[in-house]
Amino acid sequence: MRAITFTKAGDPVEVLEVSEVAISAPKRGEVRIWVSRSVIQPADFLFVRGVYRLKPCFPQVAGFDGVGTVEALGEGMDENLLGQRVAFRAPGAWAEFVIAPLSRIYRVPDDISDEVACQFALNPFTAWGLLREASLPPGSRLLLTAGRSNVARLTARLAERRGIRARLIARCAGGYAVVDQHGTGNARPSTGIAEALALVGEDKSFDAIFDPVGGPGTLALMDVAAAGAVLITYGALGDGPFEMKASAIVYKNLIWRGFGYDRFMSSLDENSVARAGEELWDVLRADPDLVPIRGAYALEQVRDAISASTASGARGKVLLCIG
């Protein structure tokens, strides 16, 4: 089969190449999927560089997320899965076929496009999981950083359904700006988060803050947290060291915790995953623009796809069209 592989960690543009790879047989608890679409995520580049929490095993097929059709089953699997269109998350997604565990596949409703479905397994479940972990009651105030990201916008939409008031803040012209759920700024850029909120008349006191950046900016987020608030860091886009006094947490009784997708998903029982899936498909069905597409490329155009994915200023994900 054709696949995008790498034999050493490094810059994706330099180490990725299209190769012929043997098709593996699924084991017990696994299915083999004929891949239709895969999506390029920031985690894919971390994986290729060798700095993601999952480490490559060379030669390694790149990619994690996609959609396709189940075409082979491991021992003891339900035969009704054959021919099912499923979203999945598993290493090796940038290939014509991928092996995925049963726990990381999700049946796709007939009225959901491949372009939406290939993004289902990661960002929507991350948004849902963040809200579950925070356990916010209706009327709570939530601040989302990286406000133009799919996760932030998905989380805001889910929060709205729960009666939670979400505000999104994004980097803009070297500073910050408050943006709406479409990623549009409604205030001039500010040097700090508190100043950006003040410009639009927002109360600078939030019951929860979700942040995929980390690093020194964490201190500014603590400044706008209410007493007893929870700050959840779910990424390391700005993973630099910084100094912090214990009083920053103690005096406000703050809870600061990390969120990792894999560990969280492994903690869920089958019924919880099913309930989450129903809600998330419903949200995406009503507003597929929550997971917009920037462009689509063939496997052989992987370098062009990487360039498009890392270009600044454009919304949406870049897809690899495989099957």
N, C-alpha and C positions, 0 to 999 in steps of 0.2 A: 504494500500500500504506500501511497505518498504521504509524507509527514514532514513537518518542520522540526528539525532536530538540532541539538548542539552537543559537542563532545568535550567542552570545557566551559567553565563559567566566564562571563565577560559581557561586554557591550553587545546587546541583542543584534545591532546592525552588523557587527563583525563576526559573531559566532553562530548565528542561525543560518541554516541552509535547508533546502528541500531535498529529502533523501527517500530512498526506497527502504521500507522497514517491514519485517515479517509481521503477519497478522497473528495476534495471540488468541488463545482459547480462554474463555471465561472460567473461573473456578467457582466453587460453591459460594453462593451469596453474591455473585457478580453477573453482569450482563455485558454483552458486546453490542455497541451502538454504531450504526452507520451514521456518520456525522453530516449534518446538512449545513449548519452555521456554527461558528465559534466567535466569541467576543474577545477583544483585547482589553485586559484590565491592567491597572498599575502593578498588581501582584505578579502578573506574568513576567514583567521585566525584572522584578526583585528575584524571582525564581531563576531566571536565566543568569542573573549576576551572582547567584549563589548566596544571597543575603536574606532570603525568605525563610520563614519558620520550617517549611518543607524543603529538604535538600535534594538536588537532582542526583540521579543514578545514571551515569554515562554508559552508552549514548542515551540521551534523554529526549523524548518528544516534548515540545513546549506546550503551554496552554493548560487551562483548567475548566473553562465554562463553555457550554454549547447546548445544542439541541440536535436531535436525530431520531432514528428509528431503531428499536430493539430488534436485532436480527440473529442473536444467538444467546443461549442461556447456560449458566453454570448448573452443576448438579443440584437437583432438588428444587429448582426454581419453578414458579407458577407459569405454565405454558401460555396463559392468557396475556402474558407480557409481550410475547412475540408479535411484532408488527405495530406495537404501541409507539406513538410519538412522545418522546420524553425530553425534558430539560435535565441537565446533569452538571455535576461538578466533580472532576477527577483529573489527576495529572495525565497529560498526553492528549489534550483536546484538539490540538492543531494537527489533526490527521484525519484520514478517511474513515478510520475505525478507532474506537476507544473502549477500554474496559472500565466499567464503573461499578461501584458497590451498590447494592439495592437501596441502601440508606441514603444515597446521594442522587437518586433519580426521581423525577416528578412528572407525572402524566400531564400532558399539555391539552387543555380544552381545544375543541375543533375550531373555535372562533378566535384563537390567539395565533398571530403570525409567528413564523420562525424568528424574525428579527426581534420581536419582543421576548419570545420564549428563551432564546439563547442567553439572555441576561437575567433569567429568573432566579437561578440557584444562589447567587451571591448577594448582590446589592439589595434586592427586596427583602430577603431573609435577614440581612444585617439590619436594615431599618426596623423591621418587626422585632428583632431580638433586642435592639437597644431600648425600645420602649418597654418591652417585657422586663428587662433587667432593672430599669429605673422605677417601674411600678408607680407611675404618676397618676394621681386622681384628677378628675375633670376640674378645669379651672387653673391647673398648674401652668407655670410659665417655663418654656423650654427655649434654649438658645442653641442653634446649630451652626457650627463653623463650616468652612468650605461650602458656602451656601449655594454655589452654582453646581455642585456635584449631584449626581443621581441619588446617592444615599441621602443627602440632606433634603432634597426635594421629595423623595419618597417618604422619609420620616415625617416631614411636615404634613403631608397629605394624610398619613395614618394618624398622626396626632390630632389633626382636625376632626377626624371621625370619632375620636375619643373625648372630644371637648377640651383638648389641651391647646393652649395658645403658643404657637411656635413662631420664633423669629429667626431669620437666616442672616448670617453675616459672612462676607466674602472679601478676599484680597482685591484691592482695586488701586491701580496707579501708585503702588508702593505703600498704600495704607489700607483702610478698611471701609466698606460701605454696607449698609443694610440693604438686602435684596428681597424680592418677593419670591413666590414659589416657582416662578418662571426664570429666576436668575437675573431679573432686571433690577438695577439699582434705583432707589428712590431718594438718594441724598448724595451730596458731594462727598468724595473720599475724605477720610479723616486719618490722622496719624495713629489713633488708638481705638480700641474696641469701645471703651466707655464713651469717648467723644462721638463716635459714629452713631451710637444708640441715642445719645443726647440730641443730636441734630434732627432726629425724626421724632423726638418727644417720647422715646421709650423709657420706661422705668428700668434702671440699671440694677435689677435684682431678679435672678432667675432660679427656679427650683431645681432645674437640671440643665446641664450643658453637655452636648455630645461633640467630640472633637477628634478628627482623624489626623491631626498634624503633630501634636505633641511639642516637645522642645520648649524653649524659653517663653513662647507665647502662652503657655499654660498658666503663668503667673497673672497675666492680664485677664484670663478667664476666671480665675479665682476671685479677682477683684469685683467681678459683676455677679458672683454667685450669692444667693441668699443664704442666711443662716440655715444649716441643716441640709443644704443642697447636695446633689450628687453630680460629680464630674466624671464622665466616662470617656476615656481615651481609647479609640478603636482603630488607630492607625499610627504610623510613624513617619509621615511625609516630611516632617521637619525634626528628625530625631537627633537633636543636638543636646549637649549637656547644659545644665543651668543650676544655679544655687537657689535654694528655697529655705526659708525659715519654717520651723514647725508651727509657729504661730499662725501662718497663713491658712493652715487647716484647723488647728485647735480652736482658735478664737471664734471661728464660724461653725464649728462642728461639721466640717465638710467631709464627705465621703468621696475619695478619689480612687477609681478602679479602672482596670483594663478590661477590654472586651476582645476576645479572639473568636473568629467565626467558627473554626473547626471544633474547638472545645465546647462552645455554646451549642452547636448543632448536635454534637454527640450527647449532650445532656438532655435532649428532648425525647419524649416518648412518641410513639407513632401517632397517637391521637392529636398531640400538640402540633406536630408537623402538618397533619392533615388540616387542622383548623386554620393554621397560619396560611397554608397554601390556598384555601378557599378565599380567605380575605384578600390575599395578595393578587390572585388571578382576577378577583372582582375589581380591585383598584386599577390594575393594568388594563383591563378590558374597558373601563370607563375613561381612562386617560392614558393611552399608549405613549403619549409625548413625555411621560415621566421617565421613559427610557429611550431617548432619541438616538438616531443613527447619524453619524458624521460621514461615513463612507463605507464601501464594501469592496473587498479585493479577493482575488484568487490566491491560492497557496503560493504560487510562483511569484506573486507580487508582495511578498512578505515585507521587504524593505520599504516599499512605498506605503504599505499599511502601517508600519512602525512610525514612519515620518508623519503620516496623517494623524496617528494617535497621539503623538507627542507635540504636535503643533499647538501653540497657544491661541486663545481667543475664540476657538470654535467649540460649540456644544456637541455632546453626543459621543457615542462609542463607535469604534471602528470594528467592522466584522470581517471575518474570513469566510468566504463562500466556498464550501468544500464539495458537498454532494448535490 
